[in-house]
Amino acid sequence: MSRSFTRRCWMRVAGGAIALAGVGGVRGAETTTKALADTGILRGEKPRNPRVLFITSKDSIHSADELARLSQPGGDFEKMRAAGWTIGDGADNLIQIIDYQRVPEIVEKLGVSEFPTVACIDKSEIVRYFRWGCTTPLDMWTFGFLAKGIDERPKGFVMEKAHVDSTGHYPLRGNHWSVDGDWSPSKERVVGHLRGPVHQAFLLPSWKLEEWSVEELRSVHDDLHERYGPPSDNSGGSSNSGSRGWAGTMSGYGKH
């Protein structure tokens, strides 16, 4: 079965038209059935949208270390579950822990090859994305931002040391929106986007963007969107679309 044909079958099922018979014969039906079982549909799970994907790899030591850190007694996952979050491998959870091989199209859109990777999706669309090494820690506040597009981290919070290129021109952040739907944009594309009609008026005259690093450019792009309005539908979703079904505080997430 070709990859494109498998994708069409999945979209039909996601839309409610489950029809395994005649899909590439018995072998095709078996392949599609396995794919559906991986997503949780055949287990009776109703996918929750939006939800945050914690994408792992069994070959990644970092994946195991991060899961262990988040899952330790008194850790972020325990605090979040106490506040009503559901966390597990099923698609009906607020945070779904899933192997990268089960979501190849999401991984391809993100353009990542290292794991874990964390992103919020709404059905098959990526809404927000977390970038490691940009001073923002992966904790309950980051999960909260990914879920709703609102940063509720307490002021004065001690951030992490940066592990990505930075020139010191602009504060880094790890919670990203897309650049016109591109989740791994080049420096040239971000500069061109910032100098376009949407953002140009909000740039300071003293900013020499061509001298900035990619992560600094993405950080100012994210801040501009959140300060002056969410991205449009074709640039990675909006705060409104990302917050549907979510309460306004950490303690309220599990009540909807």
N, C-alpha and C positions, 0 to 999 in steps of 0.2 A: 504494500500500500504506500503510495507516495505521501510525502509530508503534507503537501497542499491538500490532498484529498482527506487525510486524517483531520486536518484543521477544519475543513468544511463540515465533517461529521460532528466534531465537537461543538461547533457553533449551532448546529441544528439541535443538538441535545440541550445545550445551554439555554436555547430559546424554548424548550419544552417539547420538541418533536423527537422523541426517542424512537429510533427505528434502526435496529441492529441487523435485521434480516436483509440479506442481499448486499451488505456492505463489504464488497470484495470477497464474498464467499465466507466459509467457516473461519478461515484464517484471519480475514479482515474483521469479522465479528469478534473473534477472540481478542485481537489487538485493541479494538475499540472498547470492549468490555473492561479490559485491564486498565485502559486510560481513564475510564469513568470511575472504576473502583479507586484509583489513585486520588482522584479529585474528591471523593467522598459521596458522589451523587448516588451510587448504587447502595451505599450504606444508609440511605435515607436522610443524609444531611442536606439542609437547605443552605446554600452558600450565603454568607453574610456579606453585604456590601453597604458601605465600604468596609474593608478590613485591612490589617497590617500583616504583610508577609515577612516572616523571619526566614530567609532563604539560606539553607545550609548546604554543606557537602560532607559526605562521610570521610573524604580524604583531607579535610581541612582541620588542622589542629586548632586554629583560631575559632572555628565554629563551635567545637566542643568546649573550649575554654570560656567563650562568651556565654554559652548556654549554662555552663556550670556557675559562672559568676552571677548571672541573672536569677538563677534558680536556687541559690543557696538560702538557707534559713535566714529570714529577716531581710532578704534581698528584694530587688525591684519587683520581680514576678509575684512574690508572696504579698507585698504591699498592694500591688495592682489587683490581685485576686480578691483581697479583702475589701477593695473598693468596688468590686463588682465585675471586673474584667474576666473574660474567659480566654484561656490560653491553652493551645493544644495543636494536634496535627490535623484536625478536621476543619473543613471550610466554613463551618458554622461558628467558629471562634472569632473573637475580636482580634486576637493575634494568632495567626496560623503558622506553625513551625513546619516547614516543608523543604524537601530536598530539591536542589536546583533542576534535577532531571525531570521533575514533575511540572515545572513551569518554564519550559524552554523559550516560549515567546516573550515572557516578561524579562527573563535574563537577557535575551537578545536586544530588547528595547533599551534596557539599562546599559548595555554595552560593558558588562562586568565579567571578570573571570576569576575574581577572588571572593571568598566567602568567609563569614556570612555577609549577606546583603539584606538590607531592610528597606521596604517601600510600602506605601499605602496604595491599594488598588480599589477601583470601583468597577466590578465585573471584570472586563479584560483590559481596562485602561489604567495606566499608572497615574496617580494623583500627586503624590509627593515622594521624595527619596532622601535617604540619609547617606551622607558621605563621611567615611571614617577619616580621622586625622585632622579635622578642621576645628579643633578646640571644643566642639560640642560632644559631650559624652552620650553614649547610648544608655539611657536610663528611662524611668517612667515619664519624665517630662518630655523627652524626645519622642517616645511612643505616643504621648498625648498630642504633640504637634503633628506627627504624621497622620494621626487619626482625624483631626479636625482642622488643621491649618492655622491653629492659634497657639502662640507660644505663651505658656503659663508658668514658665520657670521663674522661681523667686528671684528678685533683684539681688545682686551681690553674690550670686552663686559662683563658686570657684570652678572655672572651666579647665579643660585639659591642655596640655602642651601640644602645639601644632606639629604635625608630621607630614605636612604637604608644603609645596613651594609657596613662599610668601615674601613680598617685598616690603611689608610694613605700611603700605598705603591705605589699607582698609581692614577692619576686624573680620576675621574669618568666622564662618558658621557652617555647620554640617547638615542643616535641614534645607533641602533644595526644592525649588520648583523647576520645571523644565524651561528650556528656551525654544519657544515655538514647537513644542513637542519633542525636542531633542534632549535626551537625558544624559548624553555624553558629548556636549558641544566642544568644538575647538575654540581656541582663544580668539581667532579671527571672527568666528560666528558670534560669540558673545559680545565682542566689541562692536560689530556691525549692528547687532540687535539693540544694544544700549544707545547707539547713536541714531537709531531710527526714530520715527515719529512718536512712538509710545513713551519713550524714556528721555529723549534728548533734553527736553525742557527742565528736567529735574536733576541733571548732572551739574556739578559745580565747575565753573570755568577753569579752576586750578587742577582738575583731575586730568592727568595724562594717562588715559586708559591703556594705551599701547605698552606702557611700562609695568603694568600690573600683572600679577599671576592669574591663571585661569580661575583658581578658587576665590581670589579676591574679587574678580569680575562677577563670578556667580553669586557671591555673597551680597554685593551691592545690588545686583539684579533682584535677588530675593527680597531684600529690604525695601526696595522701591515698590515692588508689587504689594507688599503687605502694608506699606505706609500710604500708598496712593490708590490702592485698588487691587483686587485679585487678578490673576492671569485670566485671559479670555478662554473660552472653551477649547480652542485649538492650541493652547500653550500649557497644557498640563492640568487643567481643572481649576476650580475656584475654591475659595474658602467655603462658600455656601454649598457647593456640590460635595465637598469633602466632609462636611460636618453633618450631613443628613443622618438622622438616627442616633446622634451622639448628644450627650448632655453637656452642659457648659463647664463642668468642673471635673477634676479627677475622680471624685467620689460618685459621679453620676453616670459613668460610662455603661455600667452593667444594667441600668434600669430601663433601657430601650431595646 
